[in-house]
């Protein structure tokens, strides 16, 4: 029997295992492990989609195309694979599907050194420091130089271009990011991470409605998956459709309870600050802003001072520092920190800066910033009409006009998402009045 050393780079490597799609064999070390054809196909699908959930529907359509079989058939295959790979190698996500939990360290056709650079780049990017982001970019470029047909490396390159501006404060390189994402899609139109990362890029570029239509069309053609729904949480919020954003979040976590979405921002714009504390997992701005929203300005300021001492760079630093200056009564410093913020490629961030100007009781610049946020790609009539920080400016003609502009854009977005999903799917995904929606309405 051949051992894995004879398979060159035509294998997936994960843990102590190697899987050869060409030879349809699984190895542990140099030893060959016998798998039934269906078990091999199931494992191949899980390995190819490592890091993402694979739905039961996709597994059934792959293993038994056009044939109806009982749930027990799939369950038995998963049990068999766990006995071979280890009990925790395959995670069950109730009612949805399965996920391979063993880290993949090599893929077919990718030079091992290049793949190692790719893995290292992802690890570095998770740190969100200036040095780590810069090095991660070089790691992805190295991988692409060796394997230009490797779609995930292109997708991650697009992501690092976006994060370099957000966390490093470096000038944006939108052309490179766009080219990287389009290359990833050309190589693999259904690459999940490319769709996830491109959503954030489109939002930052002012194209949330286009992202909303793309993700809705993806759900219509491929079915619901947690990651696509998580993207909808963001884009629906940016289009002012807060209830739909919350509904997308609820559906996403029903499929994958461990999934983190951006729903904390949706709750923030609704004024549901208690839920912000429950759902915000980062350590930057939003929970501090929510503390200020419930009248705990001293706690918010203390939290911001601690975090700013860690030298968060770029846009995030200005957002936190300007809020701290407002809370400390250093209004002139706050204005200096917020100079030229409308140039930032962060539409929702511009809206948050508008809240800061409202807290400074600067009516003219508040309206200007709300308009800038809308033109950049973020609007929210709910917040404009109900957020207490806008109370002093709410009667201004320019502010009233911005509420009407937001409502007009929200109506268009409502029509677009309904059309992209189709009536039946839209009604299923966004019930006219869910129990959760009724509860939120009662609280309001």
N, C-alpha and C positions, 0 to 999 in steps of 0.2 A: 504494500500500500504506500502511496506517496505521502510524504509529510509536507507540512506547510512551507518548508524551506524551498521546495521546488515550484512554488506557485508564483514567484516573482511578486509583482505589485497588484495582481488580479485578485485581491482579497479584501474583505473587511476584517479589521482587527478590533476586538473588544474584550477587555479583561484578558483571560488566558486562552481565549478562543479566536479562531480564524474561520471565516466563511468565504468559500469560493463560489460566486454565482455561476461562473463558466463551467466548473466541474460539478456544481451542485453537491458540494461536500462541506461538512463542518469538522473542524479539527480542534482538539485541545492539545496544545503543545505540538508535538509531531504525530500524535495519535489521531486516527480517523474515528469519528463518532457516527453511528448509523442513525439516520432520520428517515421517516416516511416522507413521500413526496409532498403531502399536504403540510406536514410539520415544517419541512424545509421552506416551503413557500411562505408560510406564516412567519417564520423567523426572518426570512429575507425581507419581508415587508416591514417588520418591526425594526430591523437593523438599518434599512434604507431611510427610515423616517425617525432615526434616533433623536431623542430630545423632544419629539412631538408625539402627541397622542395619535393612535391609529384607531379609527372608529370600527365598531363591530360590523357596521354595514360594509365598509371597505374590505375588511377581512373576509366576510361572507362572499362578496362579489368577486374577490380575487381567488379564493379557494374553491368556491362552488358556483361559477358563473351560470346564471340562468336556472339554477336548481335550488329548490327549497329544501333545506335540511334543518334539523332541530338545533337548538342552542347547545345541546349536550355535545355535539360534534366539535364545536369550537372550544368549549370548555375543556374537553378531553385533550385537545392539542396543546392548549396552554399549560395544562397540568403536566403533560409529557415534557414540554420544553423547560418548565421550572425544575423538574427532576434532573434534567441534564445540565442546565445552566446555573442553577441555584435558586432557592426559594424567592429571593428578593430581586431576581434579575428582571422580572417582568411585573410591572405595576398594573393593577386593575383600577380603572376609573369607573365607578359604578354606573351602569346603564349606558355608558358611552363606548368604552373600548379599553385599549391597553397601551402601555408605553415601555420601551426598553430602558432600563435604568443604568445599565452597565456603560461606562464611557467608551465611545468609539475612538480609537487612536489611529486608524488607517482605513482608507477606502480604495476600491479598485481604480487603477490607472493613475493614482496620485503618488508621486514620489514620497517615500517615508519622511525625508527631511523637510520637504515642502509641507506635508500634512502636519508634522510636528510644529512647524512655524505657524500654521493656521490655528492649531489648538492653543499655542502660546499667545497668539494675538487675541483670541477670545478671552483668555484669562486676564490679560493685561487690561483689556477694555472694561472689564468689570470693576477695576479700581477707580476709574473716572478721574485720575490725576493727570496733570499736563504731560508729565514725562511718560506715563503709561500709555496714554492715548497716542502720543507721537510714535512710540515704539511699536504699538499695535498696528498702526498704519503701515510701517515698514515691513512688519511680519506678513501682512496680507498681500502687499505688493510682491514680496519674495515668493510667496506661494503661487501667485498668479503668473509671475515670470517663469516658473517651472512648469505650471499646469494651467494654461490660459483657458482650458475648457471646464475648469472646476467652478461651477456656478455659485456654491456657497461662499467662496472667497470673494467673488465680485460683490455679493450681497453685503458681506461684512465690511468690505471696503467702503461701500456706500454709507453704511452706518457710521463708520469711524469719521468720515468726512463731515457728517452732521454733528456728531458729538464734539468734534474738535472746536467748533464755534461755540457750542453751548457751554462746555466746561473748560475749554482752554482760553477762550476769549480771542481765538485766532480768526482771521477773515474767513468767511465761508468760501467753499469751492463747490458751488452748486452744479456747475457743468460736469465736474468729475464725478460727483455723487450721482447725478442723473444718468451719466454714461455707464457707471458701474451697475446701477440697478437695471437699466435696460439690457445690459449684457447678461446679467443674471437671468432675466426673464427670457431672453432669446435662447439661452442654454437650457433652461428648465422653467417653462411657463407657470408651473404649479408649485414652485419652491416656496415652502411655507415661510421661512425666515425672510425671504426677499419681500413677500407681501407684507409681513409685519413691519419690517424696517422702512419700506417704501411708504407705508401709511404715515409714519411720523415725518418723513421727509416732505410728503405732499402737504401735510398740515402746516409745517413750518414755512412752506413755499406759498401758502395762501390758497391751496387747492383741496381743502377739506371736502367740498361737494363732490369733486371728481373721485376722491378716495372713497367717499360714501357709496357712490355708484359702483365703483370697482369691487368693493368688498361685498356689497349686496348682490351683485351679479355672480360673484364667486360662490356665495352661499346658495343662490338659486341653481347654479349648475353642478355644484359638488356636495351640497348639503351643509348643514351647520357643523362648525368645528369651533372649539373654544378660542383658539388664537384669532380667527377671523372676527368672531364676536367681540373679542377684547379690542380689536381695532375699531369696530363700530362704536364702542363705548366712547372713544376719543373723538371720532369724526362727527358723530351725532351731537355731542356736546358743543363742538366748535361751530356747528350749524344751528345752535340754539335749541335743539330738540332734547331737552333734559330728561323728560319722561322716557323717551325712547332710548336714550343713553343708559338710564337705569335699568330698563327692561333688557337691553343687550347684556348688561353686567349680570343680571340675575340668571339669564339663560346660560351665559358662559360658565359661571361658577356652579350651576346645576350640572353641567357636563364635566367640569373639572374643578372640584372644590379647592384645590391647591393653587389655582391660577390667580395671579395678581393683575388687576386692570387699573386704569386711571380713574376709576369711579370716585375716588376721594375728591377730585376736582369738580366732578358733577355735583356731589353733595355740597361742596363749598359754594358753588354758584347758586344753589337752591337755599343756602343759609342753614343747611342741616349740619351744623358744626360738630355735634356729637358723633355723627357718622364719619366725619372727616378723621377724627381721632381713631376710630375703629378700622379704617381702611387705608390710611396713608402709611406706607411702609418705608418711604425715603426719610432722609434726615436733612432736609434743606429748608424749605420755606412754608409749606402749606399749613402744617400743624401750628406753627407760630402765628400765622395770619388768622387761623381759626380761634386761637386763644385770644387774640386781640378782638375778634368778632364777638366773643362772649364776655368781654369786659375785663379780661385778665391780662392787661397790658404789661404789667411788671413781669409776669411769668414769660410772656412772649418775648420781651426784650432780653431777659436773661438767657433764654434759649438761643436767640439769634446771636448774642455776644459769644456764647460758647462755640457755636458752629462757625462763625466768621473767624474765630481764632485759628480754625483749621485751614484757613486760606482757600476757601472754595473760589475757583477762578471764574472769570468771564461773566456772562449774563446772570448766572445764579447768584454771584456775589453782589451785583448791583441790586438785584431784586430784594435780597435779604437786608443789605446795608441800608437801602432807602427806607424800608419799612421800619428798621430799627431807629433811623434818624427821625422819622415821623413820630414814633412812640416816645422818643426821648425829648421831643419838642425842638429838635434841631432842624427847623423847617428849611432854612437856607441850604444847609448841607444836603437835605433830602432832594431839593430841587437840582442841586449840582449833580448828584448821583444819577438823576433821571434825565439829564440832558441828552438829547438825540436818541432816546430809547425807541422812537418809532422806526429807527433804522434797523432794529434788531429783527432777525428772522425768527420771530417767536410771537405769533399773533395773540395767543392767550396770555402771554407774558405782558404784552402791551396793554391788554385789558386790565391786568392786575396792577400795572403801574397807574392806570387811570383811577383805580380805587385809591391809590396812595395820594394822588393829586386831590381827589375828593375829600380825603381826610385832612388835607391842608387847606380845605375850603377855597381852592382856586378853581372857580367855576369855569372860566374860559378855557384853561388848559385841560380840565377834565373832559369837557365836551370834545376838544380837539383830539385827545388821546382815545376816546371812545370811537371817534370817527376813524382815527388811524388804525385801531384794532380791527374795525369792520373792513376797511380797505385792505388790510393785511390778511384777513381771512378768519376773523372770530367775531361773533355777535351773540347776544343773549338778552332778549327782551325781558325774560323772567327776572334776571338780576337787576337790570336797569330799573324795572318797576318796583322791586321789593327790597333790594339791598339797602339797609339803613345808611351806609356811607354816602349814598347818592341823594339823600334827603334834601340837602341844601341846594342842589342843582336841578332837581327834578322838574321844576316849573320853567326852566329856561327853554326858549323856543328851539335852540339847537339841540338840546337834550331830548325834547319831545320828538323832534324830527328823527333822531337816532333810534328811538324806540320804534317808530313807525318803519324805519328802514330795516331794523332787525326783524320785525314781524313779517315784512314782505319777503325777506330772504328765507325766513323759517317756513313760510307757506310754500315757497318754491322747493325747498329741501324736502319738506313733507311729501310733496307730489313726486319728486324725483326718487325718493327711497321706496315709495309705494310702487312706482312703475318698475324700478329695477328688481325688486323682490317678486312682484306679481301679487295680485290681491289675496290669494289664499295664504301664501307664505307670510306676507306682511301682517295679515290678521292673526296668524298663529304666533309670530314673533312679537308683535306689539298689540296685545289684546286691548280692546277699547278702554277697559278699566280693570286692571288686575287688582288683586287683593292688596298687594304692596302699594300700588298707585293710589288706591282708595285711602289707605292708612296715611300716606304722605299728604294727601289732600286734606284729610281731617286735621292733621297736625298743623298745616298751614293756616 
